[in-house]
Amino acid sequence: MTAWLDIVGVGEAGLDESARHLVASAKVVLGPKRLLDLLSPPDHGPHPRRIEWKSGLDAMLAQLTALRGTPTIVLASGDPMWFGIGATLAKRFDATEFRVHPHPSAFQLAAARLRWPLQHVATLSLHGRPGELIQPHLAPGNRILAMTSDATTAP
């Protein structure tokens, strides 16, 4: 099957130039509202249809599966393959169906700002997962970067 799906990482400043070209050539852009809101309308030509993904992974996957074969962009934060939707989609779609366009991840940006070598940092996602998963990493001197749903995630 020909690739019909592009999973595009979005950075702090929005889409880079190559990602803007991909979005302009797509028929459909699917993503969370906060990322769809970063898109500006194109200056000319047809506008891709924007679809806010439904809450719940199964509902979002059903939306995307219904678009199979239609040139589609899925917007994701940072690197979609590092604790992102890209890793989930890679389990559900054949590798020939999609391409991944990463952007620096939140972990990479945080480590750079803190001047922490990323290879010496525990990185984990607590987004939609129990906050207790951080406990095995808690030890004096350990450096932890954890993606969370909000400020109440960690126990």
VOPAGU-2260 file (C-alpha; in pm, 1 decimal, decimal comma):
REM VOPAGU-2260
SITE   aa  ch    i         X         Y         Z
SITE  MET   A    0       0,0       0,0       0,0
SITE  THR   A    1     115,1     353,3     -71,5
SITE  ALA   A    2     172,1     584,1     223,5
SITE  TRP   A    3    -141,5     791,2     278,7
SITE  LEU   A    4     -68,5     904,5     633,6
SITE  ASP   A    5     190,0    1155,3     753,5
SITE  ILE   A    6     243,1    1181,2    1128,1
SITE  VAL   A    7     381,9    1529,6    1182,5
SITE  GLY   A    8     553,0    1652,7    1497,0
SITE  VAL   A    9     470,8    2007,1    1600,1
SITE  GLY   A   10     720,5    2214,3    1796,6
SITE  GLU   A   11     695,6    2504,9    2036,0
SITE  ALA   A   12     677,0    2752,4    1750,2
SITE  GLY   A   13     428,6    2546,6    1549,2
SITE  LEU   A   14     499,9    2378,2    1216,2
SITE  ASP   A   15     829,7    2409,7    1037,4
SITE  GLU   A   16     834,7    2491,4     666,1
SITE  SER   A   17     837,6    2131,7     540,5
SITE  ALA   A   18     546,0    2044,6     770,3
SITE  ARG   A   19     348,9    2345,1     642,6
SITE  HIS   A   20     391,7    2212,7     286,6
SITE  LEU   A   21     268,7    1868,7     393,4
SITE  VAL   A   22     -38,7    2018,9     558,0
SITE  ALA   A   23    -111,8    2228,3     249,6
SITE  SER   A   24    -107,1    1917,1      28,5
SITE  ALA   A   25    -322,3    1698,1     255,4
SITE  LYS   A   26    -693,1    1637,9     214,1
SITE  VAL   A   27    -745,7    1598,1     589,7
SITE  VAL   A   28    -563,3    1713,2     902,9
SITE  LEU   A   29    -650,0    1525,9    1222,2
SITE  GLY   A   30    -524,5    1633,1    1562,1
SITE  PRO   A   31    -602,1    1763,0    1907,1
SITE  LYS   A   32    -770,9    2103,7    1916,1
SITE  ARG   A   33    -466,6    2280,6    2061,7
SITE  LEU   A   34    -253,9    2174,0    1762,7
SITE  LEU   A   35    -523,8    2237,9    1502,4
SITE  ASP   A   36    -556,5    2589,4    1644,5
SITE  LEU   A   37    -190,8    2653,5    1551,3
SITE  LEU   A   38    -268,1    2610,6    1181,9
SITE  SER   A   39    -322,4    2926,3     986,0
SITE  PRO   A   40    -543,0    2921,8     679,1
SITE  PRO   A   41    -347,1    2885,5     355,1
SITE  ASP   A   42    -305,1    3196,7     141,3
SITE  HIS   A   43    -454,7    3026,6    -161,7
SITE  GLY   A   44    -570,1    2689,9    -291,8
SITE  PRO   A   45    -794,4    2435,1    -129,2
SITE  HIS   A   46    -799,6    2407,4     248,4
SITE  PRO   A   47    -749,6    2065,5     403,8
SITE  ARG   A   48   -1044,7    1950,0     612,0
SITE  ARG   A   49    -957,1    1984,0     981,7
SITE  ILE   A   50   -1088,8    1720,8    1218,6
SITE  GLU   A   51   -1044,9    1735,0    1593,7
SITE  TRP   A   52    -970,2    1387,8    1715,0
SITE  LYS   A   53   -1225,8    1237,4    1945,2
SITE  SER   A   54   -1154,7    1172,3    2308,8
SITE  GLY   A   55   -1041,9     819,4    2382,2
SITE  LEU   A   56    -785,0     625,4    2183,6
SITE  ASP   A   57   -1034,6     381,4    2031,1
SITE  ALA   A   58   -1255,0     665,6    1905,9
SITE  MET   A   59    -958,3     848,2    1751,5
SITE  LEU   A   60    -832,4     528,0    1587,9
SITE  ALA   A   61   -1178,5     469,8    1438,0
SITE  GLN   A   62   -1169,8     823,5    1293,3
SITE  LEU   A   63    -830,4     761,7    1139,6
SITE  THR   A   64    -913,9     415,1    1007,9
SITE  ALA   A   65   -1217,6     561,4     830,0
SITE  LEU   A   66    -975,2     790,6     642,4
SITE  ARG   A   67    -751,5     505,4     518,8
SITE  GLY   A   68    -634,7     582,9     165,4
SITE  THR   A   69    -710,3     956,5     191,3
SITE  PRO   A   70    -400,4    1181,3     212,6
SITE  THR   A   71    -409,7    1259,4     583,7
SITE  ILE   A   72    -191,8    1440,1     835,3
SITE  VAL   A   73    -197,3    1350,3    1204,4
SITE  LEU   A   74     -56,2    1628,5    1420,2
SITE  ALA   A   75     142,5    1529,7    1727,7
SITE  SER   A   76     354,2    1712,6    1981,7
SITE  GLY   A   77     728,4    1689,6    1925,7
SITE  ASP   A   78     858,6    1348,1    1826,5
SITE  PRO   A   79     554,6    1128,4    1756,2
SITE  MET   A   80     760,2     812,4    1804,2
SITE  TRP   A   81     878,7     893,1    2157,4
SITE  PHE   A   82     587,0     836,2    2395,4
SITE  GLY   A   83     366,2     978,3    2120,3
SITE  ILE   A   84      78,6     880,8    1895,4
SITE  GLY   A   85     323,5     762,8    1627,8
SITE  ALA   A   86     427,1     466,7    1841,7
SITE  THR   A   87      61,9     368,5    1882,0
SITE  LEU   A   88     -15,7     406,4    1511,8
SITE  ALA   A   89     292,8     201,6    1418,5
SITE  LYS   A   90     133,1     -93,1    1601,0
SITE  ARG   A   91    -194,7     -54,6    1412,1
SITE  PHE   A   92     -93,2      34,4    1056,5
SITE  ASP   A   93     150,6    -129,1     817,3
SITE  ALA   A   94     481,1      58,7     789,8
SITE  THR   A   95     417,6     117,7     417,5
SITE  GLU   A   96     105,2     322,3     501,4
SITE  PHE   A   97     268,1     606,8     692,0
SITE  ARG   A   98     565,5     837,7     718,6
SITE  VAL   A   99     687,4    1010,5    1035,0
SITE  HIS   A  100     814,5    1369,4    1047,9
SITE  PRO   A  101     954,0    1427,3    1398,9
SITE  HIS   A  102    1024,2    1752,8    1570,8
SITE  PRO   A  103    1234,2    1783,6    1887,3
SITE  SER   A  104    1040,9    1630,7    2173,7
SITE  ALA   A  105     939,6    1792,9    2500,4
SITE  PHE   A  106    1203,7    1573,0    2666,8
SITE  GLN   A  107    1476,5    1700,7    2432,9
SITE  LEU   A  108    1373,2    2062,5    2484,1
SITE  ALA   A  109    1352,4    2027,2    2864,2
SITE  ALA   A  110    1690,3    1851,4    2884,7
SITE  ALA   A  111    1848,8    2122,4    2669,8
SITE  ARG   A  112    1708,9    2399,7    2889,3
SITE  LEU   A  113    1822,4    2224,4    3206,2
SITE  ARG   A  114    2162,5    2139,4    3049,0
SITE  TRP   A  115    2106,1    1771,7    3139,2
SITE  PRO   A  116    2257,4    1511,3    2905,2
SITE  LEU   A  117    1948,5    1321,0    2795,6
SITE  GLN   A  118    2123,2     984,4    2806,0
SITE  HIS   A  119    2158,2    1030,2    3184,4
SITE  VAL   A  120    1792,6    1114,0    3247,4
SITE  ALA   A  121    1499,7     880,6    3313,9
SITE  THR   A  122    1225,1     975,8    3070,6
SITE  LEU   A  123     874,5     846,3    3115,0
SITE  SER   A  124     518,7     925,7    3027,2
SITE  LEU   A  125     259,2     950,4    3301,1
SITE  HIS   A  126       6,0    1093,0    3056,9
SITE  GLY   A  127    -302,1     876,2    3101,4
SITE  ARG   A  128    -105,2     641,0    3325,6
SITE  PRO   A  129     -82,1     599,3    3703,3
SITE  GLY   A  130     144,6     853,2    3869,6
SITE  GLU   A  131     292,2     573,7    4079,2
SITE  LEU   A  132     496,4     463,2    3776,1
SITE  ILE   A  133     749,8     728,6    3874,3
SITE  GLN   A  134     831,5     556,0    4204,7
SITE  PRO   A  135    1101,3     314,0    4077,2
SITE  HIS   A  136    1294,9     615,2    3946,0
SITE  LEU   A  137    1290,2     813,1    4271,2
SITE  ALA   A  138    1636,5     802,7    4425,2
SITE  PRO   A  139    1883,4    1067,7    4540,9
SITE  GLY   A  140    2066,6    1218,6    4245,0
SITE  ASN   A  141    1838,3    1072,2    3976,8
SITE  ARG   A  142    1717,9    1309,1    3710,0
SITE  ILE   A  143    1366,9    1248,6    3583,4
SITE  LEU   A  144    1168,5    1407,1    3303,4
SITE  ALA   A  145     807,1    1293,0    3311,8
SITE  MET   A  146     532,5    1387,5    3070,2
SITE  THR   A  147     210,2    1433,8    3265,6
SITE  SER   A  148    -150,7    1516,8    3196,5
SITE  ASP   A  149    -146,4    1807,1    3442,4
SITE  ALA   A  150       0,5    1924,0    3773,0
SITE  THR   A  151    -199,0    1667,5    3971,0
SITE  THR   A  152     -54,2    1358,5    3796,9
SITE  ALA   A  153     245,5    1286,4    4020,8
SITE  PRO   A  154     160,8    1137,4    4361,5
